[in-house]
Amino acid sequence: MARYTDEPIIVNSSEYYAPLRKSRGLKAIVQYATPVLYNPTVADRASVETTKHVWKYGDRLYKLAYQYYGDQRLWWVIAHYNGYPTEAHIETGATLWIPLSIEKALSALGV
């Protein structure tokens, strides 16, 4: 499940994007609305079974998502659950907690 599956599609004709639209020959840009994600509370985290992963050189969030969920597109669940916007923010040796149940993880994140 991609993070934007249930988000509305927005037609953006903002003047901010005028140069981009002009360069692409478009009148508007079609985008997904940004989902609102929540930081899990302590109680939410307690209800989600996790496994510990120590980040090492060469690790990738999409590889962990594929390993645990069978879908590399769910990398963002691991990233957000641990408070990292991207893997570039994760330092070698950092501890990541990987939710074992994708359904419970998504519920804890408010998705």
N, C-alpha and C positions, 0 to 999 in steps of 0.2 A: 504494500500500500504506500503510495507516494504521499508526501505531506500535504499536497494541494488537491487531493482527490475530491474532497467535498467543498472546496472553496469556490466562491462565485468568480466568474470571469468578468473582467472590467475592460471597457473600451476607453483607452486613455488618449484624449486629444489635447492634453495640456500643452501650453505654449513652451513649457520647459523642454519638452521633447521635440519641438519643431525642427531643429537642425537634424536630429536623428531621422525623423519621419521624412524630411526632404531628401536626405542622402539615400534613403531606401525607397523613395517614391510612394510613401504611404500617407493616408489621410489621418489614420489613428493607429495606435499600437494596442494589441490585445494582450492583457496581462491577467494573471491570477491575483486575487486579493490576498494580502498577507494574513496568514492564520495567526490567531492570538494563542500563544503558548504560555503555560504557567510553570513557575518553578515549583517542583513537588515539595510539599511540606514534609516535616519529619514523619508524621503519621502516614502520608502517602508513600514515602520511601520504605517505611517499616512493612507495608503491605505488599511490597514488590520484592520477590526473591532475586538476588543478584549474584554475580560471580565477579571476583576481583581479577583485573588485568593490569599488569605493570607495563606502561608504554615503553617501547624500546625502538631503537633506530630501525627504520624500515616499516614500522607499523602504519597501517592506514585504516581509517574509520570504515571505509566501504568494505574492506576485507573482513573486519570484525563483524560487521552487519551480515555479510554473507555467511560467515562461519556460524553465527548464533541464530540468525533468522532466515537464512536461505535467500535473502534479497539484499543486494548491496545498496539499493536505493534507500534503505532504512538507516543509513549512516548517521543521519541527523538526530535520530532517537538517542543513540549513544552519546553524541556530542552534547545535545541539550540536557539530557539527564545528568551529565557531569559538569555542565556549566561552561562548555567550550564552544565558541562560535564556529571554529574550524579546527582542523588538526594542526594547523600552523601555530595555534595557541597552546598546544600540549607539549610539555617539555619531557625529554627522556627521563624515565624514572617515576613519572607521575602515575598515581593509582587511578584507574578508571573502574567504575562499578557498572557492569553490564547487566541490565535487566534480562532475566531469562524468559519471561513471558511478554511478548510484544503487546498483547492486549492490555495487560496490567500497566505496562510502561506508558502506553498511549493514554490510558485513563488517567494516570498520575500526572501526565503533561497537559491534560485538559483537551485532548484531541478526541 
